[in-house]
Amino acid sequence: MIKEVANRRGPGRFPGERLLWYGCVVAAVWLGWEIVKVPVADRAAPALAVRLSPASPEVLRKAAESEFAQKRFENAKALADESLSRAPFNARALRVRGLVEAQDAGEQRADDILTLAGNWSLRDDPAHAWLMENRLRRGDYGSSFAHADTLVRRREDLQPQVFNLFTTAALSDPRSTPHLTRLLAAGPSWRPAYLNSLHAREDGDPVLASLAIALQPSARPFTDSELGHLYRMWASEGRYPGIRFLRGQLNRPAVGQALQNGDFSQEAIPDFLPFGWRLGTAAGISVQITEDDVRQDDNALRVEYDGRRNDVFAEQLLVLDAGPHVLTGQLRVETATQDVRMQWRVLCAESSVVIGEAGVDASRAVGGTWRAFSIPIAVPGENCSAQWLRLEAVPGDRRTQSVVWFDRLRISAGRRP
């Protein structure tokens, strides 16, 4: 009976049902607005966004940032406080609050607030930037550089500014160097970029030298590649006294070993040049460290030359003390000719003055015979802090093919034995 009456009256005919229907409509409209207003508020201007969603902590935070950027600090403070009252762990709102405090000359309170913001979020770059600069002004290099490290690990675009800060601090205050060393000893991803930035600066050499020395006893000293790059850059700029000093401090390569890889037991290692052998490559010559075909299991230097081109077959930088020295070694000639157009020369790196020289004498070293040779060297006391040892071509007018082997080279202090 009731069902029949209901069917005759139709849906919504009872007053309670009509109220329920209206309530559902209102709820649907409200829910739709709540769904729509979030993206609308996100895209709207801060002032409009606050009107659309005045209870949203993120909207209030964005409005606070906008007001701070426009130097309306009281508004920024009020909006940041309102955002924090609704979301106490909003690091970006806390950062705005701290920056406002700094504008009000409350530096210590600002430091406390921004430190908290930085601890809450390693991604809050403005907070870390402020802390970096503020701690630097106070001479707190350890804390300043730690915040700088946080920035450059995330933001490559900030590296030039932060690297300049590191270097300026190192040049102006030696107290900063241990803190910079500690950062680099941790092996951060930005270490190669920072060292390259020092190479690009005219005043970067003292910092490079200080870091190389300070990092030597650490778990991550300069790699052979990093140190070799430094030596090569200084050699190209004629900074031979600096090379001599740094090598003496680091003992890399070992100071007691005047000539590197004189037995050619290792391949040429380009990372550590100019110490070690740089082998020439050009048309008409072939230079390689390879196994001797007479003395098995013994590497030697093999040089093949057509007698026409003027070139350097092999060279390496030396750091000899002033006084007499002698270069000794062995050679043999693979080809039958005795007209070998090669010579060993030792020159002062700064002045190019020849301080030791001898041509290759093949008269008793043809075939499989190894013959000893020696060359006296006289290092002057001035303008000769480093030297170049070179095996050079002595070109002639006609083509003469020569193949010569060299091995067991050594430089000793004193006169010819």
C-alpha positions as CSV (number, residue, x, y, z in Angstrom):
1,M,0.0,0.0,0.0
2,I,2.7,2.5,1.0
3,K,4.7,1.5,-2.1
4,E,1.7,2.3,-4.4
5,V,1.2,5.7,-2.7
6,A,4.9,6.5,-3.2
7,N,4.8,5.5,-6.8
8,R,1.7,7.8,-7.4
9,R,3.4,10.8,-5.7
10,G,6.7,10.5,-7.6
11,P,10.3,11.1,-6.3
12,G,10.9,14.1,-4.1
13,R,7.2,14.6,-3.3
14,F,7.9,14.2,0.5
15,P,9.3,17.3,2.2
16,G,12.2,15.4,3.7
17,E,13.3,14.0,0.3
18,R,13.2,17.5,-1.2
19,L,15.5,18.9,1.5
20,L,17.8,15.9,1.0
21,W,18.0,16.6,-2.7
22,Y,18.8,20.3,-2.2
23,G,21.4,19.4,0.3
24,C,23.1,17.0,-2.2
25,V,23.1,19.8,-4.8
26,V,24.7,22.3,-2.4
27,A,27.3,19.7,-1.3
28,A,28.2,18.9,-4.9
29,V,28.6,22.6,-5.8
30,W,30.8,23.2,-2.7
31,L,32.9,20.1,-3.4
32,G,33.4,21.1,-7.0
33,W,34.5,24.6,-5.9
34,E,36.9,23.1,-3.5
35,I,38.4,21.0,-6.2
36,V,38.6,23.8,-8.7
37,K,39.9,26.6,-6.4
38,V,43.1,24.8,-5.6
39,P,44.6,24.9,-9.1
40,V,43.0,28.3,-9.7
41,A,44.6,29.7,-6.5
42,D,48.0,28.1,-7.5
43,R,47.9,30.0,-10.8
44,A,46.4,33.2,-9.6
45,A,48.2,36.3,-8.5
46,P,49.1,36.1,-4.8
47,A,46.5,38.7,-3.7
48,L,43.7,37.0,-5.7
49,A,44.9,33.6,-4.5
50,V,44.5,34.7,-0.8
51,R,40.9,35.8,-1.5
52,L,40.2,32.5,-3.2
53,S,41.8,30.3,-0.6
54,P,42.6,32.3,2.6
55,A,43.0,29.2,4.7
56,S,45.7,27.5,2.5
57,P,49.2,27.5,4.0
58,E,50.8,27.3,0.6
59,V,48.8,30.2,-0.8
60,L,49.7,32.3,2.3
61,R,53.3,31.3,1.9
62,K,53.5,32.3,-1.7
63,A,51.8,35.6,-0.9
64,A,54.3,36.2,1.9
65,E,57.2,35.6,-0.6
66,S,55.6,38.0,-3.1
67,E,55.2,40.7,-0.5
68,F,58.8,40.3,0.7
69,A,60.0,40.5,-2.9
70,Q,58.2,43.8,-3.2
71,K,59.7,45.0,0.1
72,R,56.4,45.1,1.9
73,F,57.9,43.5,4.9
74,E,55.1,43.9,7.4
75,N,52.6,42.2,5.0
76,A,55.2,39.5,4.4
77,K,55.6,38.9,8.1
78,A,51.9,38.7,8.8
79,L,51.3,36.3,5.9
80,A,54.2,34.1,6.9
81,D,53.0,34.0,10.5
82,E,49.5,33.0,9.3
83,S,50.9,30.3,7.1
84,L,53.0,28.9,9.9
85,S,50.0,28.9,12.3
86,R,48.3,26.5,9.9
87,A,51.4,24.5,8.8
88,P,54.2,24.9,11.5
89,F,56.8,23.0,9.5
90,N,56.5,25.0,6.3
91,A,60.2,25.7,5.8
92,R,59.7,28.3,3.0
93,A,57.3,30.3,5.2
94,L,59.7,30.1,8.0
95,R,62.5,31.4,5.7
96,V,60.4,34.4,4.8
97,R,59.8,35.1,8.5
98,G,63.6,34.9,9.1
99,L,64.4,37.2,6.2
100,V,61.9,39.8,7.5
101,E,63.6,39.5,10.9
102,A,66.9,40.3,9.2
103,Q,65.4,43.4,7.6
104,D,64.3,44.5,11.1
105,A,68.0,44.3,12.3
106,G,67.3,41.2,14.3
107,E,70.3,39.4,12.9
108,Q,70.7,36.8,15.6
109,R,67.1,36.0,15.7
110,A,67.1,35.9,11.9
111,D,70.1,33.5,12.0
112,D,68.2,31.2,14.4
113,I,65.1,31.1,12.3
114,L,66.9,30.6,9.0
115,T,69.1,27.9,10.5
116,L,65.9,26.1,11.5
117,A,64.5,26.6,7.9
118,G,67.7,25.3,6.4
119,N,67.7,22.3,8.6
120,W,64.2,21.5,7.7
121,S,64.9,21.7,4.0
122,L,68.2,21.2,2.2
123,R,66.4,22.5,-0.9
124,D,65.6,25.9,0.4
125,D,68.3,27.8,-1.6
126,P,67.5,31.4,-0.3
127,A,67.9,30.3,3.3
128,H,71.2,28.6,2.7
129,A,72.5,31.5,0.6
130,W,71.7,34.0,3.4
131,L,73.3,31.7,6.0
132,M,76.4,31.3,3.8
133,E,76.9,35.1,3.5
134,N,76.0,35.9,7.1
135,R,78.4,33.3,8.5
136,L,81.1,34.4,6.1
137,R,80.8,38.0,7.4
138,R,81.2,36.7,10.9
139,G,84.3,34.7,10.0
140,D,82.6,31.3,10.6
141,Y,84.1,29.6,7.6
142,G,83.1,26.1,8.6
143,S,79.4,26.8,8.8
144,S,79.5,29.2,5.8
145,F,81.2,26.7,3.5
146,A,78.9,23.9,4.7
147,H,75.9,25.9,3.4
148,A,77.8,26.8,0.3
149,D,78.4,23.0,-0.3
150,T,74.7,22.4,0.0
151,L,74.0,25.0,-2.7
152,V,76.6,23.9,-5.3
153,R,75.7,20.3,-5.0
154,R,72.3,21.1,-6.2
155,R,72.7,24.2,-8.4
156,E,75.4,24.3,-11.1
157,D,74.3,27.8,-12.1
158,L,75.5,29.0,-8.6
159,Q,78.9,27.4,-8.8
160,P,80.8,30.5,-10.3
161,Q,79.6,32.8,-7.5
162,V,80.2,30.2,-4.7
163,F,83.6,29.2,-6.2
164,N,84.6,32.9,-6.2
165,L,83.6,33.1,-2.6
166,F,85.8,30.1,-1.7
167,T,88.8,31.5,-3.5
168,T,88.5,35.1,-2.3
169,A,88.2,33.8,1.3
170,A,91.3,31.5,0.8
171,L,93.3,34.4,-0.6
172,S,92.3,36.9,2.0
173,D,92.3,34.8,5.2
174,P,94.4,31.7,5.7
175,R,92.0,30.5,8.4
176,S,89.5,29.6,5.7
177,T,91.9,27.1,4.0
178,P,91.4,24.2,6.4
179,H,87.6,24.4,6.0
180,L,87.9,24.4,2.2
181,T,90.3,21.5,2.4
182,R,87.9,19.6,4.5
183,L,85.2,20.0,1.9
184,L,87.4,18.9,-1.0
185,A,88.7,16.0,1.0
186,A,85.1,14.6,1.1
187,G,85.3,14.2,-2.7
188,P,82.2,16.4,-3.6
189,S,80.9,16.2,-7.2
190,W,81.9,19.8,-7.8
191,R,85.6,19.3,-6.9
192,P,86.9,19.1,-10.6
193,A,84.8,22.1,-11.5
194,Y,86.3,24.1,-8.6
195,L,89.9,23.2,-9.4
196,N,89.3,24.2,-13.1
197,S,88.0,27.5,-11.9
198,L,91.2,28.1,-10.0
199,H,93.2,27.3,-13.2
200,A,91.2,30.0,-15.0
201,R,92.0,32.7,-12.5
202,E,95.2,34.7,-12.6
203,D,95.5,34.6,-8.9
204,G,94.5,30.9,-8.5
205,D,98.0,29.4,-8.3
206,P,98.6,30.1,-4.6
207,V,95.3,28.5,-3.7
208,L,96.0,25.4,-5.9
209,A,99.4,25.0,-4.3
210,S,98.0,25.3,-0.8
211,L,95.2,22.8,-1.5
212,A,97.6,20.3,-3.1
213,I,99.8,20.4,0.0
214,A,96.9,20.4,2.5
215,L,95.1,17.5,0.8
216,Q,98.2,15.3,0.5
217,P,97.8,13.6,3.9
218,S,94.0,13.3,3.5
219,A,92.1,10.3,2.2
220,R,91.6,12.1,-1.2
221,P,94.9,13.9,-2.2
222,F,95.3,15.4,-5.6
223,T,94.9,12.5,-8.1
224,D,97.7,12.0,-10.6
225,S,95.4,13.6,-13.2
226,E,94.7,16.6,-11.1
227,L,98.4,17.1,-10.1
228,G,99.6,16.4,-13.6
229,H,97.2,19.0,-15.0
230,L,98.6,21.5,-12.5
231,Y,102.2,20.7,-13.5
232,R,101.4,21.0,-17.2
233,M,99.6,24.3,-16.8
234,W,102.5,25.7,-14.8
235,A,105.0,24.4,-17.3
236,S,103.1,26.0,-20.2
237,E,103.2,29.3,-18.3
238,G,106.9,28.9,-17.4
239,R,106.3,28.6,-13.7
240,Y,109.2,26.2,-13.1
241,P,110.2,27.4,-9.6
242,G,106.6,26.7,-8.5
243,I,106.8,23.2,-10.0
244,R,110.0,22.6,-8.2
245,F,108.6,23.8,-4.9
246,L,105.4,21.8,-5.1
247,R,107.1,18.6,-6.1
248,G,109.5,19.0,-3.2
249,Q,106.5,19.5,-0.8
250,L,104.5,16.6,-2.1
251,N,107.3,14.2,-3.1
252,R,105.3,13.4,-6.2
253,P,107.0,12.1,-8.2
254,A,109.6,11.0,-5.7
255,V,112.3,13.6,-5.3
256,G,115.0,11.0,-4.9
257,Q,114.3,9.6,-8.4
258,A,115.8,12.2,-10.9
259,L,114.5,10.4,-14.0
260,Q,111.1,8.8,-14.2
261,N,110.6,5.4,-15.9
262,G,114.2,5.2,-17.1
263,D,113.9,1.5,-17.6
264,F,110.7,1.9,-19.6
265,S,109.0,-0.7,-17.5
266,Q,105.8,1.3,-17.8
267,E,103.9,2.6,-20.7
268,A,103.9,6.4,-21.1
269,I,101.4,7.8,-18.6
270,P,99.8,11.1,-20.0
271,D,98.1,12.0,-16.8
272,F,101.4,12.7,-15.0
273,L,103.2,14.6,-17.7
274,P,105.5,16.6,-17.8
275,F,107.2,14.1,-15.4
276,G,107.5,10.9,-17.3
277,W,108.0,10.4,-21.0
278,R,106.1,12.3,-23.6
279,L,106.5,10.5,-26.9
280,G,106.6,12.3,-30.2
281,T,104.1,11.5,-33.0
282,A,104.6,12.8,-36.5
283,A,105.0,11.7,-40.1
284,G,108.4,10.1,-40.7
285,I,108.9,8.9,-37.1
286,S,107.6,6.1,-34.9
287,V,108.3,6.1,-31.1
288,Q,107.0,3.5,-28.7
289,I,107.7,1.7,-25.5
290,T,107.7,-1.9,-26.3
291,E,109.2,-5.3,-25.5
292,D,112.8,-5.6,-26.6
293,D,113.2,-8.4,-29.3
294,V,116.7,-9.2,-28.0
295,R,116.3,-9.2,-24.3
296,Q,113.0,-10.9,-23.7
297,D,110.6,-9.7,-20.9
298,D,112.4,-6.3,-21.0
299,N,110.7,-3.2,-22.3
300,A,112.7,-0.5,-24.0
301,L,112.3,2.7,-26.1
302,R,112.2,2.0,-29.8
303,V,112.7,5.0,-32.2
304,E,112.3,4.7,-36.0
305,Y,113.3,7.8,-38.0
306,D,113.6,8.6,-41.7
307,G,116.3,11.2,-41.2
308,R,114.4,14.2,-42.7
309,R,112.1,15.7,-40.1
310,N,113.1,18.0,-37.2
311,D,111.3,16.7,-34.1
312,V,111.5,15.6,-30.5
313,F,111.2,11.8,-30.1
314,A,110.9,11.7,-26.3
315,E,111.1,14.2,-23.5
316,Q,110.5,14.7,-19.8
317,L,110.9,17.4,-17.2
318,L,113.7,17.1,-14.6
319,V,114.3,18.9,-11.3
320,L,118.0,18.6,-10.7
321,D,120.0,20.4,-8.1
322,A,122.8,22.8,-9.2
323,G,126.1,21.0,-9.9
324,P,127.4,18.2,-12.0
325,H,125.3,15.2,-13.0
326,V,125.6,12.4,-15.5
327,L,123.1,10.7,-17.7
328,T,123.9,7.0,-18.3
329,G,122.1,4.4,-20.4
330,Q,122.3,1.7,-23.0
331,L,121.5,1.8,-26.8
332,R,121.6,-0.5,-29.7
333,V,120.9,0.0,-33.4
334,E,118.5,-2.3,-35.1
335,T,119.4,-1.2,-38.7
336,A,122.8,-1.7,-40.3
337,T,123.5,2.0,-41.0
338,Q,125.8,3.9,-38.7
339,D,124.5,7.3,-39.8
340,V,122.0,7.8,-36.9
341,R,120.7,11.3,-36.8
342,M,119.6,11.6,-33.2
343,Q,121.0,13.3,-30.1
344,W,120.3,13.6,-26.4
345,R,120.2,17.1,-25.0
346,V,119.5,18.6,-21.5
347,L,118.4,22.2,-21.4
348,C,117.5,24.7,-18.7
349,A,113.7,25.1,-18.8
350,E,113.7,28.8,-18.1
351,S,116.5,29.9,-20.5
352,S,116.8,27.0,-23.0
353,V,120.6,27.0,-22.4
354,V,122.0,23.6,-23.3
355,I,123.8,22.0,-20.2
356,G,124.3,18.5,-21.6
357,E,124.5,17.2,-25.1
358,A,125.7,14.1,-27.1
359,G,124.9,12.6,-30.4
360,V,123.9,8.9,-30.7
361,D,127.1,6.9,-31.6
362,A,126.0,3.8,-33.4
363,S,129.5,2.6,-34.3
364,R,129.6,-0.2,-31.7
365,A,125.9,-0.8,-31.2
366,V,124.7,-2.4,-34.5
367,G,122.6,-5.5,-34.5
368,G,121.9,-7.2,-31.2
369,T,124.7,-5.5,-29.3
370,W,123.7,-3.2,-26.4
371,R,126.3,-0.5,-25.7
372,A,126.6,1.8,-22.6
373,F,126.8,5.5,-23.1
374,S,127.0,8.5,-20.7
375,I,126.5,12.3,-21.0
376,P,127.8,14.8,-18.5
377,I,125.4,17.5,-17.3
378,A,126.4,20.8,-15.6
379,V,123.4,22.5,-13.9
380,P,124.0,26.2,-13.2
381,G,123.0,27.7,-9.9
382,E,120.7,30.4,-11.4
383,N,117.8,30.5,-13.9
384,C,117.7,26.7,-14.1
385,S,115.2,25.5,-11.5
386,A,114.0,22.7,-13.9
387,Q,115.4,21.1,-17.0
388,W,114.2,19.3,-20.1
389,L,115.7,16.0,-21.1
390,R,115.1,15.4,-24.8
391,L,115.9,12.9,-27.5
392,E,115.9,14.9,-30.6
393,A,116.3,14.5,-34.4
394,V,119.3,15.8,-36.3
395,P,117.8,16.1,-39.8
396,G,119.8,15.8,-42.9
397,D,119.4,16.4,-46.6
398,R,118.7,12.8,-47.6
399,R,116.5,10.1,-46.3
400,T,118.2,7.6,-44.0
401,Q,116.1,5.1,-42.2
402,S,117.2,4.4,-38.7
403,V,115.8,2.2,-35.9
404,V,117.5,2.7,-32.5
405,W,116.6,1.2,-29.1
406,F,117.3,2.9,-25.7
407,D,117.1,1.4,-22.2
408,R,118.2,1.6,-18.6
409,L,118.5,5.4,-18.5
410,R,119.6,7.0,-15.2
411,I,120.7,10.3,-13.9
412,S,123.1,10.5,-11.0
413,A,124.7,13.4,-9.1
414,G,128.4,13.8,-9.7
415,R,130.8,13.6,-12.6
416,R,131.1,10.9,-15.3
417,P,132.2,7.6,-13.6
